[in-house]
Amino acid sequence: MLVLDFLLDIIGYTTARMLLPVLTFGRIRVEAVESRDIGFNGLGFKRLPDGVLLCASDLAGWIGVLIWALLLVVIALAI
């Protein structure tokens, strides 16, 4: 579990925190880790008053790990 927590919390969350706003042209932002907002829907998103979607930090960790996994698959297929 320690490895999974490290992957999700450190690598996945940081990757999603940096890449989601860039990839979505600022339409999706990631919740701060220390913030525990409520009101997220079943998919892990919440609409802010300015129209931007806020992604829950737990979901952001999974998204970040998925980005790294896809990158590794692409590299493996290119070799």
Buried (B, 14 or more C-beta within 10 A) or exposed (E): EEEEEEBBBEBBBBBBBEBBBEEEEEEBBBBEBEEEEEEBEEEBBBEEEEEBBBBBBBBBBBBBBEBEEEEEEEEEEEE
